[in-house]
Amino acid sequence: MVKEPVSVNGVVRWREVGLAEETKHDRKERTMVLLRHQIGDVLRDVRQRQGRTLREVSHDARVSLGYLSEVERGQKEASSELLSSICSALDVPLSLLLREVSDRLAMAEGVAVPDTVPSDLSREFVADIPDEVPEQFSRPMYSGRV
């Protein structure tokens, strides 16, 4: 590996040059995906979608505002009790939160997660699934009138 000096705004830094493609690929794979970052991102997304402030959620969850902020930013590891309390305050099941975190982790790691039920589990119910969608389900649920 070779390093060369690079000047940015008068500050000299060293940049790696001359790495083989497979070495660059290996470095990319070694990037660590932290669970606490993903949990924090999902919690923040849920809270913001609900239009709620950190103060409101921290009060309802009985967690300090500063600690909840650190959890959302991925700076603190939240215990299962704390996550349960935050989920209750957000009125979101813990299982749904963890499912979203799991999906995001899989995407960050480049793992393909099937969005369907495995065939060995679905064979049991194939006879119950109609070939065509019943008419009651093919109509739009929203008529456009308020």
Sequence and secondary structure as in RCSB ss.txt:
>XXXX:A:sequence
MVKEPVSVNGVVRWREVGLAEETKHDRKERTMVLLRHQIGDVLRDVRQRQGRTLREVSHDARVSLGYLSEVERGQ
KEASSELLSSICSALDVPLSLLLREVSDRLAMAEGVAVPDTVPSDLSREFVADIPDEVPEQFSRPMYSGRV
>XXXX:A:secstr
 EEEEEEETTEEEEEEE   HHHHHHHHHT    HHHHHHHHHHHHHHHTT  HHHHHHHHT  HHHHHHHHTTS
S   HHHHHHHHHHHT  HHHHHHHHHHHHHHHHT    SS  HHHHGGGGGGS SS  HHHHS S  S  
